[in-house]
Amino acid sequence: MNLVSHVCLSSPKPNLSFFHSLLKSHIETQSPKSALLLFRHMLQCNLKPNDFTFSLLLKSFTSIPLSEKLEANQIQTPLVKSGFDQFVYVSTALLDFYMKLGCVHYARNLFDYMPERDVVAWNALICGYSRNGYDVDALEIFVQMVRESFSPLQTTLVGLVPSCGRREFVFQGRSIHGFGIKTGIDLDSQVKNALTYMYAKFGDLEAAELLFEELEDKSVVSWNTMIGAYAGNGFFNESMIVFKQMVEEKVEVNPVTIMSLLPENISPELIHCYAIKTGLINNGSVVTSLVCIYAKCGGTELAELLYWSFPQKNLVSLTAIISSYAEKGNMDLVVECFSRMQQMDLKLDSVAMVSILHGIPDPAYMSIGAAFHGYALKNGLDTLNLVSNGLISMYFKFNDIQAAFSLFYEMPEKPLISWNSVISGCVQAGRASDAMEFFCQMKMSGLSPDAITVASLLTGCSQLGYLQLGERLHNYILRNNLKVEDFVGTSLIDMYTKCGSIVQAERVFNSIKEPCLATWNTMISGYSWYGLEHKALNCYNKMRERGVEPDRITFLGVLAACIHGGLLHEGKRHFRIMREEFGLVPNLQHCACMVGLLGRAGLFEEAVLFIKKMESEPDSAVWGALLNACCIHQEAKLGECLAKKMYLLDHKNCGLYVMMSNLYAATDRWSDAAKMREIMRDIGGDGTSGVSQIEVTSSQEMDPDLYRRQLLRF
């Protein structure tokens, strides 16, 4: 306790007024723990608290840490026992306290049983709902407040408007604005700031600009709101213009201004320099924001340098650095940062743990993954669903299927996200039949699939060739009005394409209003696989007309279409466009396509020259493309030279022996063809590993009864 408290407690006859003055000082200095101790000492001195005592005490708990809030909750018993909870302003303070604890249900019960209510009590409930994410409840309480003839104040709208900041609440947000205009509340600068922020969340920058211009006396909050509105919607130049106007108006820049200028899609160096110039770099929040944005923009080294140069260390900044290294797969630096964190006695939270688990790239880092699993067990993080899901995904990457299954079955509660993790993991591990079984169990547990579940199952149908189940999934999407956009639409097109129904794939594609790049790529590749090269190229042209910029996957589909159609000049043109127009460096797959295109046209010298000029060392796929062309044109001599190169790269590649056997057979060298088959058998291949799969009758992957049950459940 502080010196004043000590003097008071040592006084022979401490009175209630002294305690009240001390409680007020604790509110100003934000020392809630001392306020609670002071209250206990007051009771020990046999002083009876009054309504004002409890009001001050509850106000002092505004900034109390979560770990101490349960202890602070002990004041409810003496408050109710004394009967002072019947005072409106005391009950309101208790309601606000419950909302800050996150005890929304208790707060609502308290409100319902209040003998009298005033506008402040309504405001506390509305603001509490909004702060805790209960947006619909906040709006409903506001409507009830108006119906009961209470006149909302400026603070009412300021507390309510954040609940209207979601796109699905555009109508409600505009209605609240209209109510503000009708009652004249909208003239208040705080209300205008809140409405500006709301419209920025909607993406309606024109409305935000109008509100900002209407403000006669623009405070620093107003400027920050408008800067954040532009920056948050990707208009960095406009946010900088507003910032310059703010400086010209001689409005004092604060840490919030700097943080508002730091959206995720810009380079932070300019803002960093300004923060140094103005001295705001000494603010912990500014440093944390700069560290996080550096880490997200890929400048992890700069983020770490800034972090360690600042005396105050916090978990948020270090989590951003660790997450950035994890995203790059640089586990050595992750471990190094983690060691430093341990030395500072900081502990990983669930967000940092999940970032690390998702960043572990492959089974080569299994020991590191196991070590972090042990850390999660030791610190109780494994009980959190978020971390459990991250561990499940990690073990699927390690191909340790049983460990992933065990973790899943050990979970006391299995929300939909956990089912999605295990279903998606099975599909990615090539065990689509297991994914279908988990889907059946999920349905039996009473959960309904969402878009992520359906997309994973569609990928599983693509792997197994289950067209009928894929169609059922499509029907489920239509019945439940799931958006056939982005990954769901892409998965549907991929499923129909790989299950032999290109017509259905086209129908799905044509039903999507704004296909994303992945959707365009899937359709282009689908046309290429079916040998519909002209449709593939037309699809690519339509994509460019829509203003969608292609990536490397797009050009793989385009080049594959050119190979199928023998479109040599078209293929060369797109290969050149890829590099010159879009700055995309061709990888080995693109080079293999070009070699295959040249080889099929019989241009072997040009193909060999192309390989020699490649920036990367050619792999077996590049040489294999040329060898395949030799089989088509019966170029046995060149084929044998290529086979030697491929043998040195991968002597267990069965495709090499199949192509050479076919080449020898095409040139009537039957004994050599037979030798190739013998060599292939000796290394464990028989040339029949490619098995066609048509629904369930020709597949041994899934029990027919299980398959039938899945169809019935849809």
C-alpha positions in Angstrom: 0.0 0.0 0.0 1.0 3.6 -0.5 2.1 6.1 2.2 -1.3 7.8 2.5 -3.0 4.4 3.1 -0.4 3.6 5.8 -1.0 6.9 7.5 -4.7 6.3 7.5 -4.5 2.8 8.8 -2.1 3.9 11.6 -4.6 6.6 12.6 -6.3 5.8 16.0 -9.8 6.6 14.6 -9.9 6.2 10.8 -13.2 7.3 9.4 -15.2 6.6 6.2 -14.3 9.9 4.5 -10.6 9.1 4.6 -11.2 5.8 3.0 -13.3 7.4 0.3 -10.5 9.9 -0.5 -8.0 7.0 -0.7 -10.3 5.0 -3.0 -10.5 8.0 -5.3 -6.8 8.2 -5.4 -6.6 4.5 -6.3 -9.1 5.2 -9.2 -6.8 8.0 -10.5 -3.6 5.9 -10.2 -5.3 2.7 -11.5 -4.3 0.5 -8.6 -7.3 -1.8 -8.2 -5.4 -4.4 -6.1 -4.6 -1.8 -3.4 -8.2 -0.6 -3.5 -9.4 -4.2 -2.7 -6.9 -4.4 0.2 -8.1 -1.0 1.4 -11.7 -2.2 1.4 -10.7 -5.3 3.5 -8.9 -3.1 6.1 -11.9 -0.8 6.2 -14.1 -3.8 7.2 -11.5 -4.9 9.8 -11.8 -1.4 11.3 -15.5 -2.1 11.8 -16.4 0.7 9.5 -19.7 0.1 7.6 -19.5 0.9 3.9 -22.3 3.0 2.3 -23.5 3.2 -1.3 -20.8 5.7 -2.2 -18.1 3.3 -1.0 -19.3 0.5 -3.2 -19.6 2.8 -6.2 -16.0 4.0 -5.8 -14.8 0.5 -5.2 -16.4 -0.8 -8.4 -15.0 2.1 -10.4 -11.5 1.2 -9.2 -11.7 -2.2 -10.8 -11.8 -0.9 -14.3 -8.2 -1.9 -15.1 -7.9 -4.9 -12.8 -6.0 -7.9 -14.4 -8.0 -10.9 -15.4 -6.1 -13.1 -12.9 -7.4 -10.9 -10.0 -10.9 -10.4 -11.2 -12.3 -13.5 -9.5 -10.8 -12.2 -6.2 -12.5 -8.8 -6.8 -15.8 -10.6 -7.4 -15.9 -11.1 -3.6 -17.3 -7.7 -3.0 -20.7 -8.8 -4.4 -21.6 -10.6 -1.1 -21.2 -7.6 1.2 -22.9 -5.4 -1.4 -26.0 -7.5 -1.7 -26.1 -8.2 2.1 -26.0 -4.4 2.8 -28.9 -3.8 0.4 -27.0 -1.1 -1.5 -27.4 -3.0 -4.7 -30.9 -1.5 -4.8 -29.4 1.9 -5.6 -29.5 2.5 -9.4 -26.0 3.9 -9.7 -24.5 1.2 -7.6 -26.3 -1.6 -9.5 -25.1 0.1 -12.7 -21.5 0.1 -11.5 -21.9 -3.6 -10.6 -23.4 -4.3 -14.0 -20.5 -2.6 -15.8 -18.1 -4.5 -13.6 -19.7 -7.8 -14.6 -19.5 -6.9 -18.3 -15.8 -6.1 -18.0 -15.4 -9.5 -16.4 -17.1 -11.0 -19.4 -19.9 -12.3 -17.2 -22.6 -11.2 -19.7 -25.3 -13.5 -18.3 -24.9 -12.2 -14.7 -25.0 -8.6 -16.0 -28.2 -9.2 -17.9 -29.8 -10.9 -14.8 -28.8 -8.0 -12.7 -30.3 -5.5 -15.2 -33.6 -7.5 -15.4 -34.1 -7.4 -11.7 -33.2 -3.8 -11.2 -36.2 -2.1 -9.4 -35.4 1.2 -11.3 -33.4 1.9 -14.5 -32.0 5.1 -15.8 -30.3 5.9 -19.2 -26.9 5.2 -17.6 -27.9 1.6 -16.8 -29.2 1.0 -20.4 -26.0 2.5 -21.7 -23.9 0.2 -19.5 -25.8 -2.9 -20.8 -25.6 -1.8 -24.5 -21.9 -0.9 -24.3 -21.2 -4.2 -22.4 -22.9 -6.3 -25.0 -21.1 -4.4 -27.8 -17.7 -4.8 -26.1 -18.2 -8.5 -25.6 -19.2 -9.2 -29.2 -23.0 -9.6 -28.5 -23.9 -7.3 -31.4 -27.4 -8.5 -32.0 -28.2 -8.2 -28.2 -26.9 -4.7 -28.1 -29.2 -3.7 -31.0 -32.2 -5.4 -29.4 -31.6 -3.7 -26.1 -31.4 -0.3 -27.9 -34.7 -0.9 -29.5 -36.2 -2.0 -26.2 -34.8 1.1 -24.6 -36.5 3.4 -27.1 -39.8 1.5 -26.9 -39.8 2.1 -23.1 -39.6 5.8 -23.7 -36.0 6.3 -22.6 -34.2 9.0 -24.6 -30.8 7.8 -25.8 -27.8 10.1 -25.2 -24.7 10.7 -27.2 -22.9 8.0 -25.1 -25.6 5.5 -26.0 -24.9 5.8 -29.7 -21.1 5.8 -29.1 -21.5 2.5 -27.3 -23.9 1.0 -29.8 -22.3 2.0 -33.2 -19.4 -0.5 -32.9 -21.9 -3.3 -33.0 -23.0 -2.1 -36.4 -19.5 -2.3 -37.8 -20.1 -5.6 -39.6 -21.1 -5.7 -43.3 -24.2 -7.8 -42.5 -25.4 -4.9 -40.2 -25.3 -2.2 -42.8 -29.0 -1.6 -42.7 -29.0 -1.4 -38.9 -26.0 0.9 -38.9 -27.7 3.3 -41.3 -30.9 3.2 -39.3 -29.0 4.1 -36.1 -27.4 7.0 -38.0 -30.9 8.1 -39.1 -32.1 8.0 -35.5 -29.2 10.2 -34.5 -30.0 12.7 -37.2 -33.7 12.7 -36.2 -32.9 13.3 -32.5 -30.0 15.7 -33.1 -27.5 13.4 -31.3 -25.4 13.1 -34.5 -24.1 16.6 -34.1 -21.9 15.5 -31.2 -18.3 15.0 -32.3 -17.9 11.7 -30.5 -20.9 10.3 -32.3 -19.6 11.5 -35.7 -16.3 9.8 -34.9 -18.0 6.6 -34.1 -20.2 6.8 -37.2 -17.1 7.5 -39.4 -15.4 4.4 -38.0 -18.6 2.4 -38.7 -18.8 3.5 -42.3 -15.1 2.8 -42.7 -15.8 -0.8 -41.5 -18.5 -1.1 -44.2 -16.0 0.1 -46.8 -18.3 3.2 -47.5 -15.5 5.7 -47.5 -17.7 8.4 -49.2 -20.0 8.5 -46.2 -17.0 8.5 -43.8 -15.6 11.5 -45.7 -18.8 13.4 -45.5 -19.1 12.9 -41.8 -15.4 13.9 -41.3 -15.9 17.1 -43.4 -19.0 18.0 -41.3 -16.9 18.2 -38.1 -16.2 21.8 -37.3 -13.8 21.1 -34.5 -11.8 18.1 -35.5 -10.0 16.5 -32.5 -7.1 14.2 -32.7 -9.6 11.3 -32.4 -11.4 12.5 -35.5 -8.2 12.7 -37.6 -7.0 9.3 -36.4 -10.4 7.8 -37.3 -10.2 9.1 -40.8 -6.6 8.1 -41.2 -7.5 4.6 -40.0 -10.5 4.5 -42.3 -8.3 5.0 -45.4 -5.4 2.9 -44.3 -7.7 0.0 -43.2 -9.3 -0.1 -46.7 -6.0 -0.1 -48.5 -5.9 3.6 -49.5 -2.5 4.4 -48.1 -1.9 7.5 -50.2 -5.2 9.0 -49.1 -4.4 8.2 -45.4 -1.0 10.0 -45.8 -2.8 13.1 -47.4 -5.1 13.3 -44.3 -2.1 12.8 -42.0 -0.3 15.7 -43.7 -3.4 17.9 -43.3 -3.5 17.0 -39.7 0.2 18.1 -39.2 -0.5 21.3 -41.2 -3.5 22.0 -38.8 -1.0 21.7 -36.0 -3.0 18.9 -34.3 -0.7 17.0 -32.0 0.1 13.5 -33.3 -0.3 10.7 -30.7 0.6 7.0 -30.6 -2.8 6.1 -32.1 -2.0 8.2 -35.1 1.1 6.2 -35.8 -0.7 2.9 -35.3 -3.5 4.0 -37.6 -0.9 4.6 -40.4 0.3 1.0 -40.2 -1.9 -1.2 -42.2 -0.6 -4.6 -43.1 0.0 -4.0 -46.8 2.6 -1.2 -46.6 6.3 -0.8 -45.9 6.7 0.6 -42.4 10.1 2.4 -42.8 8.5 5.8 -43.5 6.3 5.7 -40.4 9.2 4.3 -38.3 11.3 7.4 -39.3 8.6 9.8 -38.3 8.1 8.1 -35.0 11.8 8.5 -34.3 11.7 12.2 -35.3 8.8 13.0 -33.0 9.9 10.9 -30.1 6.9 8.6 -30.3 9.2 5.6 -30.8 9.6 5.6 -27.0 5.9 4.5 -26.7 5.5 0.8 -26.1 2.3 0.5 -28.2 4.1 2.2 -31.2 7.1 -0.1 -30.9 4.8 -3.2 -30.7 2.9 -2.1 -33.8 6.1 -1.5 -35.7 7.5 -4.8 -34.7 4.3 -6.6 -35.7 4.1 -4.9 -39.1 7.8 -5.5 -39.9 7.3 -9.2 -39.1 4.1 -9.4 -41.3 5.8 -7.6 -44.2 8.7 -10.1 -44.1 11.2 -7.8 -42.4 11.6 -10.2 -39.5 15.3 -9.3 -38.9 14.4 -5.6 -38.6 11.5 -6.5 -36.3 13.8 -8.4 -34.0 16.4 -5.6 -34.0 13.8 -3.1 -33.0 12.3 -5.4 -30.4 15.6 -6.1 -28.6 16.6 -2.4 -28.7 13.5 -1.4 -26.7 13.8 -1.9 -22.9 10.2 -3.0 -22.3 9.5 -6.5 -23.6 6.1 -7.9 -24.2 4.6 -11.2 -25.5 2.7 -9.6 -28.4 5.8 -8.4 -30.2 7.8 -11.6 -29.6 4.8 -13.7 -30.8 4.8 -11.7 -34.0 8.5 -12.3 -34.5 8.2 -16.0 -33.7 5.2 -16.4 -36.0 7.0 -14.7 -38.9 10.0 -17.0 -38.6 7.6 -20.0 -38.3 5.7 -18.9 -41.5 9.1 -18.9 -43.3 9.8 -22.4 -42.0 13.0 -21.1 -40.2 12.7 -23.3 -37.2 16.2 -22.7 -36.0 15.4 -19.0 -35.4 12.0 -19.9 -33.9 13.9 -22.1 -31.3 16.4 -19.3 -30.6 13.6 -16.7 -30.0 11.8 -19.2 -27.8 14.9 -19.7 -25.7 15.2 -15.9 -25.2 11.6 -15.9 -24.2 12.2 -18.5 -21.6 15.1 -16.5 -20.2 12.8 -13.5 -19.7 10.3 -15.7 -18.0 7.7 -15.1 -20.7 5.4 -17.9 -21.7 3.9 -18.8 -25.1 0.2 -18.2 -25.5 -2.1 -20.3 -27.6 -1.7 -17.9 -30.6 2.1 -18.2 -30.6 1.9 -21.9 -30.1 -0.4 -22.5 -33.1 1.8 -20.2 -35.3 4.8 -22.4 -34.5 3.0 -25.7 -35.0 1.7 -24.6 -38.4 5.1 -23.3 -39.4 6.9 -26.7 -38.9 7.5 -27.6 -42.5 8.1 -31.3 -42.7 9.0 -34.5 -40.8 12.7 -33.5 -40.7 11.7 -31.2 -37.8 9.7 -33.9 -35.9 11.9 -33.6 -32.8 11.2 -29.8 -32.6 7.5 -30.5 -33.0 7.6 -33.1 -30.3 9.4 -30.7 -28.0 6.7 -28.0 -28.4 4.1 -30.6 -27.9 5.8 -31.4 -24.6 5.8 -27.6 -23.7 2.0 -27.4 -24.5 1.4 -30.4 -22.2 3.5 -28.9 -19.4 1.8 -25.5 -19.5 -1.8 -26.8 -20.1 -2.0 -25.4 -23.6 -3.0 -28.8 -25.0 -6.4 -28.5 -23.4 -7.2 -25.6 -25.7 -9.0 -26.6 -28.9 -6.9 -24.1 -30.9 -3.7 -25.8 -29.9 -5.1 -29.3 -30.1 -6.1 -28.6 -33.7 -2.6 -27.3 -34.5 -1.0 -30.4 -33.0 -3.3 -32.6 -35.1 -2.4 -30.8 -38.3 1.3 -31.0 -37.4 1.2 -34.8 -36.9 -0.6 -35.2 -40.2 2.3 -33.3 -41.8 4.7 -35.8 -40.1 2.5 -38.6 -41.6 2.0 -39.9 -38.0 -1.6 -40.6 -38.5 -2.2 -42.6 -35.3 -0.8 -39.7 -33.2 -3.2 -37.3 -34.9 -6.1 -39.7 -34.4 -5.2 -40.2 -30.7 -5.1 -36.4 -30.1 -8.5 -36.0 -31.7 -10.1 -38.8 -29.7 -8.7 -37.5 -26.4 -10.3 -34.1 -26.9 -13.1 -33.7 -24.3 -15.0 -31.4 -26.6 -14.9 -31.6 -30.3 -16.2 -28.5 -32.0 -16.6 -28.3 -35.8 -13.2 -26.7 -36.3 -11.6 -29.9 -34.7 -13.6 -32.2 -37.0 -12.5 -30.0 -40.0 -8.8 -30.3 -38.9 -8.9 -34.1 -38.8 -11.0 -34.4 -42.0 -8.7 -32.0 -43.9 -5.6 -33.7 -42.5 -6.8 -37.1 -43.7 -7.4 -35.7 -47.2 -4.0 -34.0 -47.3 -2.3 -37.3 -46.2 -4.0 -39.2 -49.1 -6.4 -41.0 -46.8 -9.7 -39.8 -48.2 -11.6 -42.9 -47.1 -10.7 -42.1 -43.4 -11.9 -38.6 -44.0 -15.3 -40.0 -45.1 -15.5 -42.1 -42.0 -14.8 -39.1 -39.7 -17.4 -37.2 -41.6 -20.0 -39.9 -40.8 -19.0 -39.8 -37.1 -19.3 -36.0 -37.2 -22.8 -36.2 -38.6 -23.8 -38.8 -35.9 -22.5 -36.3 -33.2 -25.1 -33.8 -34.4 -22.8 -31.3 -36.1 -23.5 -30.0 -39.6 -20.7 -29.4 -42.1 -19.7 -25.9 -43.1 -17.9 -24.6 -46.2 -14.5 -25.9 -45.0 -15.8 -29.4 -44.3 -17.5 -29.6 -47.7 -14.4 -28.3 -49.5 -12.2 -30.9 -47.8 -14.7 -33.7 -48.6 -14.9 -32.6 -52.2 -11.1 -32.9 -52.4 -11.4 -36.4 -51.0 -14.0 -37.2 -53.7 -11.5 -36.0 -56.3 -8.9 -38.4 -54.9 -11.2 -41.4 -54.8 -13.2 -40.6 -57.9 -16.5 -40.6 -56.0 -18.7 -38.7 -58.3 -22.0 -39.7 -56.7 -20.9 -38.5 -53.2 -19.5 -35.3 -54.8 -22.9 -34.6 -56.4 -24.6 -35.1 -53.0 -22.2 -32.6 -51.5 -23.1 -30.2 -54.3 -26.8 -30.7 -53.4 -26.0 -30.0 -49.8 -24.3 -26.7 -50.7 -27.3 -25.6 -52.7 -29.9 -26.6 -50.1 -28.0 -24.8 -47.3 -27.2 -21.7 -49.4 -23.4 -22.0 -48.9 -21.6 -19.5 -51.1 -20.2 -21.3 -54.2 -17.3 -18.8 -54.3 -13.5 -19.1 -53.8 -12.4 -22.4 -52.3 -15.9 -24.1 -52.3 -16.5 -23.4 -55.9 -12.9 -24.3 -56.8 -13.2 -27.6 -55.0 -16.5 -28.4 -56.8 -14.9 -27.7 -60.2 -11.9 -29.8 -59.3 -14.1 -32.6 -58.1 -16.2 -32.7 -61.3 -13.2 -32.4 -63.5 -11.3 -35.3 -61.8 -14.4 -37.4 -61.6 -15.0 -37.2 -65.4 -17.8 -34.6 -65.6 -16.3 -31.5 -67.4 -19.8 -30.4 -68.3 -20.8 -30.1 -64.7 -17.6 -28.4 -63.9 -18.4 -25.8 -66.6 -21.9 -25.2 -65.1 -20.5 -24.6 -61.6 -17.8 -22.2 -63.1 -20.4 -20.3 -65.0 -22.6 -19.9 -61.9 -19.8 -18.0 -60.0 -20.1 -14.3 -60.5 -16.6 -13.3 -59.5 -14.3 -16.3 -59.8 -11.0 -15.9 -57.9 -7.6 -16.7 -59.5 -7.6 -20.3 -58.0 -11.0 -20.9 -59.6 -9.9 -19.7 -63.0 -6.7 -21.8 -62.7 -8.8 -25.0 -61.9 -11.0 -24.5 -64.9 -8.1 -23.8 -67.3 -6.3 -26.9 -66.0 -9.5 -29.0 -66.3 -9.9 -28.0 -69.9 -6.2 -28.9 -70.5 -6.6 -32.4 -68.9 -9.6 -33.1 -71.2 -7.6 -32.0 -74.3 -9.9 -29.0 -74.8 -7.0 -26.7 -75.6 -9.1 -24.0 -77.3 -11.5 -23.8 -74.4 -8.6 -23.6 -72.0 -7.1 -20.7 -73.9 -10.4 -18.9 -74.3 -10.9 -19.3 -70.5 -7.5 -17.7 -70.0 -8.4 -14.8 -72.3 -11.6 -14.2 -70.4 -9.7 -14.2 -67.2 -7.4 -11.5 -68.5 -10.4 -9.4 -69.8 -11.8 -9.5 -66.2 -8.6 -7.9 -65.0 -7.4 -11.0 -63.1 -3.6 -11.3 -63.1 -2.2 -14.8 -63.8 0.3 -16.7 -61.7 2.7 -19.6 -62.3 -0.1 -22.1 -61.9 -2.2 -20.3 -64.6 0.7 -20.7 -67.1 1.1 -24.4 -66.3 -2.5 -24.9 -67.4 -2.0 -22.8 -70.5 1.2 -24.6 -71.5 -0.4 -28.0 -70.8 -3.2 -27.0 -73.2 -0.7 -26.0 -75.9 1.0 -29.4 -75.5 -2.2 -31.3 -75.9 -3.2 -29.2 -79.0 0.3 -29.1 -80.5 0.1 -25.3 -80.4 3.9 -24.6 -80.6 3.8 -20.9 -81.5 1.0 -20.2 -78.9 3.0 -22.0 -76.2 6.2 -20.0 -77.0 4.2 -16.8 -76.9 2.7 -17.5 -73.5 6.1 -18.7 -72.1 7.6 -15.3 -73.2 4.6 -13.3 -71.8 5.0 -15.1 -68.5 8.4 -13.7 -68.0 8.4 -10.4 -69.9 4.9 -9.1 -69.1 4.3 -10.5 -65.6 7.8 -11.0 -64.3 7.3 -14.6 -63.4 10.4 -16.7 -63.4 9.6 -20.1 -65.0 10.2 -23.1 -62.7 11.2 -26.6 -63.7 7.6 -27.6 -64.4 7.2 -24.8 -66.9 10.5 -25.8 -68.5 9.4 -29.4 -68.7 6.2 -28.2 -70.5 8.3 -26.2 -73.1 10.7 -29.1 -73.6 7.7 -31.4 -74.2 6.1 -28.9 -76.6 9.3 -28.6 -78.6 9.9 -32.3 -78.6 6.4 -33.3 -79.7 6.9 -30.9 -82.7 10.1 -32.8 -83.6 12.4 -29.8 -82.7 14.9 -31.9 -80.8 17.9 -29.6 -81.3 15.9 -26.6 -80.1 14.7 -28.6 -77.1 18.3 -29.6 -76.2 19.4 -26.0 -76.6 16.5 -24.8 -74.4 17.6 -27.2 -71.7 21.2 -26.0 -71.9 20.1 -22.4 -71.4 17.9 -23.2 -68.4 18.8 -21.2 -65.2 18.1 -24.3 -63.0 19.6 -27.7 -63.3 17.1 -29.9 -65.2 15.4 -32.7 -63.3 14.0 -36.0 -64.3 10.7 -34.3 -65.4 12.5 -32.1 -67.9 14.5 -35.0 -69.4 11.4 -37.2 -69.2 9.4 -34.8 -71.3 12.1 -35.0 -74.0 12.3 -38.8 -73.7 8.5 -39.1 -74.2 8.9 -37.0 -77.4 11.6 -39.5 -78.5 9.0 -42.3 -78.1 6.5 -40.5 -80.2 9.1 -39.8 -83.0 10.9 -43.1 -82.5 14.3 -41.4 -81.8 16.0 -44.4 -80.2 19.6 -43.0 -80.2 18.7 -39.7 -78.5 16.3 -41.6 -76.2 19.1 -43.9 -74.9 21.3 -40.8 -74.1 18.4 -39.3 -72.2 17.7 -42.5 -70.4 21.3 -42.6 -69.1 20.9 -39.0 -67.6 17.6 -40.0 -66.0 19.1 -43.2 -64.6 21.7 -41.1 -62.8 19.1 -38.8 -61.4 16.7 -41.5 -60.2 17.4 -45.1 -61.1 14.2 -46.3 -59.3 11.9 -44.2 -61.5 9.6 -46.8 -63.1 8.5 -44.3 -65.7 12.0 -44.3 -67.2 11.8 -48.1 -67.9 8.2 -47.9 -69.2 9.1 -45.2 -71.7 12.3 -47.0 -72.9 10.4 -50.2 -73.2 7.8 -48.4 -75.4 10.6 -46.8 -77.4 12.3 -50.2 -78.1 9.0 -51.8 -78.9 8.1 -49.0 -81.4 11.5 -49.6 -83.2 11.0 -53.4 -83.2 13.8 -54.0 -80.6 11.7 -56.5 -78.7 14.6 -58.1 -76.7 15.6 -54.7 -75.4 12.0 -53.9 -74.5 11.8 -57.2 -72.5 15.1 -56.3 -70.7 13.5 -53.0 -69.6 10.6 -54.9 -68.1 12.9 -57.3 -66.3 14.9 -54.4 -64.8 11.6 -52.8 -63.7 10.5 -55.9 -62.0 13.8 -56.2 -60.2 13.5 -52.8 -58.6 10.0 -53.6 -57.5 7.8 -52.1 -60.2 5.5 -53.9 -62.6 4.2 -51.1 -64.7 0.6 -51.4 -63.4 0.7 -49.0 -60.5 -1.7 -46.6 -62.3 -5.2 -48.0 -61.4 -8.4 -46.5 -62.6 -11.1 -46.0 -60.1 -14.8 -45.8 -61.0 -17.1 -45.1 -58.0 -17.2 -47.8 -55.3 -17.5 -51.0 -57.4 -13.9 -50.8 -58.6 -12.4 -49.3 -55.5 -11.2 -51.1 -52.4 -10.7 -47.9 -50.5 -14.1 -47.9 -48.8 -16.7 -50.2 -47.4 -19.8 -50.0 -49.7 -22.1 -49.9 -46.6 -20.3 -46.9 -45.3 -20.4 -45.2 -48.6 -24.2 -45.8 -48.8 -24.7 -44.4 -45.3 -22.8 -41.2 -46.3 -25.1 -40.7 -49.3 -28.2 -41.3 -47.2 -27.1 -38.7 -44.6 -27.0 -36.0 -47.2 
